[in-house]
Amino acid sequence: MPKHKKKDEGTIDITSFFDIKEKDKESKEIKITLDKELEKTIYEKILSSKKITKSKLYEWSKSTGISQVILYKILQSLLKKNMIKREFSEEDQELVFITVTNNNP
């Protein structure tokens, strides 16, 4: 009878899951840092414009490579922290974002 070769299952041992959790933790820390930097960048864009329409903000985010999903999440975060406010502008006939005074990220 032919002998069956055992499949090599790699070098995984019982403690290998510790390394996976550490790598996940490091990637989450990097993501949080990037989110804070993006939040600051978006807040500064709104601050420098005093008042910016939603369409102009979306155009700016596309030109800088920020996805609409990320922009939306960061805008929601800034709104929740009361750093910006959202209003309808009769003049522009669309939503505008305005910074709230005396707040910094």
N, C-alpha and C positions, 0 to 999 in steps of 0.2 A: 504494500500500500504506500502511496506517496505521502510524504510528511507535509502537513500544512504549516506554512510559515505564519508566525504570529505577526499581526499588523503592528507596526511601530506607532504607539499612541503618543509620541512626543515625550517631552520632559516635564509633564505637568505633575506636580505633587500636591499634597493636601493643603499646603499653605500658599499656593499660587494665587488664590483669589485676593490675598492682601495687596499684591501688586496692581491688580485691576482696579480696586477701589482707590488706591493712591493716584493712579493715572486719571481716573474719572474726576477726582477731587481737583487735580491740577488743571484739567481742561475746563472745569466749571469756574475756577478762579480766573483763568485767562478770559473766559467769556464775560464774566462780570466786569472785569477791567475794561474790555472792549466796549461793553454796553455803556459804562460810565463815560468813556471818552466820546462815544457817539452822542450820548445824551447831552454832554457839555457842548459839543459841536453844533447840534441842532438848536439848543437853547441860545447859544451865541448868535446863530443865524437869525433867529426870531428877534433877539434883543437888538441886533444891529439894524434890523429893518423897522423897528418900532411896531409896525403892523404889517403882517404878511398874509396874503391870500393863500387859501389851501392849494389852489392850482400852481401858484408860483413856488410854494414850498415843495410840492411834488415834482415839479420840473427841476428844481435845484437838487433834490435828492437823486433823481435819475442821472443828472449830469455828474454827480459826485460818486455814483455807484452804490448808494444806499437803497436797499430794496424797500418797496412800499410797505411790506409787512413789518419790517424793522422800524421804519419811520412811524407807522401807526402805533406800534407798541410803545415807542419812546414818547410820542405825543400823549398817549394815555397816561404814562407814568408822570410826565410833567404836569398834566392836568390834575392828576390825583394829589401831587405834592403842592398844588396851588402855585406853581411857578409861572404858569401861563394860563390864559383863559381863552375860550373860543366864543366868538360872537358872529352874528350875521351882520354884514355891512350892507347898508342900503346903497351906499355909494358904489361899491364893487359888485353888488348883487350876488355875493357868495360868502362862505365862511371865511373868517380871518382869525389868526392867532395873534394874541397880544401878550407881552410879558407883564407879569404882576410886579409892581415895584418892591424893592428891598428883599429880593430873593436871589440866591445864588446856588448853583448845583454843588 
